[in-house]
Amino acid sequence: MYLTIFKRLFDFLIALLAFIFCFPLFIFIVFTLFLINSGNPFFTQVRPGLNGTLFKVIKFKTMTDKKDSNGDLLPDRDRLTPIGLFVRKASLDELPQLINVIKGDMSLIGPRPLLPEYLPLYNNFQQRRHEVKPGITGWAQVNGRNAISWNKKFEYDVWYVDNCSFMIDMKIVLMTISKVVKSEGISQEGVATMERFTGNN
């Protein structure tokens, strides 16, 4: 009953209150990134949600669009600005996803929405992460975030699917606050975020 009824009500009310409370900070970040990026402060991307249904996730844009002499985007680490790095370390880049939660595309707690091109690469076990709505934070996030392997991330995601409850969600919220304060698990060693999933990890 929690997963089918109360979780959505909880998501909507908390996300709406959080967005109202954080609105001054939201506007400040929008203005700052608009100047830094010389344009759009937002980054939108299609991601799979519940049952693999596609939706557009909203984040703050922490990287520039700088390209090399061939017109290709530079590596992530070369496009990540100091302000963008701060926003990412503080997990403020996830703030616009409160809008996704209010709309019902996402939950506050759940497996992180990944790239749609990963869908055909998942095995049956990994596909189970889509049995619940994706979240702003989740069990994998508080147990290593981008610093853990893909296999371990999927294990945590499916564990959450099988054990979702109000108490687990509250535990994840508290652990998320601790992780954000400590800026843990932001990236894998040697990359700005995390290596791409190839289906063989």
Salt bridges, closest charged atoms under 4 A:
ASP65 OD2 - LYS61 NZ 2.64
ASP76 OD1 - ARG79 NH2 3.02
ASP93 OD2 - LYS59 NZ 3.60
GLU94 OE2 - LYS59 NZ 3.77
GLU94 OE1 - ARG112 NH2 3.04
ASP105 OD2 - LYS103 NZ 3.55
GLU117 OE2 - ARG196 NH2 2.98
GLU131 OE2 - ARG128 NE 2.94
GLU155 OE1 - LYS152 NZ 3.24
ASP157 OD2 - ARG129 NH2 2.82
ASP162 OD1 - ARG128 NH2 2.64
ASP169 OD2 - LYS7 NZ 2.78
GLU184 OE1 - LYS179 NZ 2.89
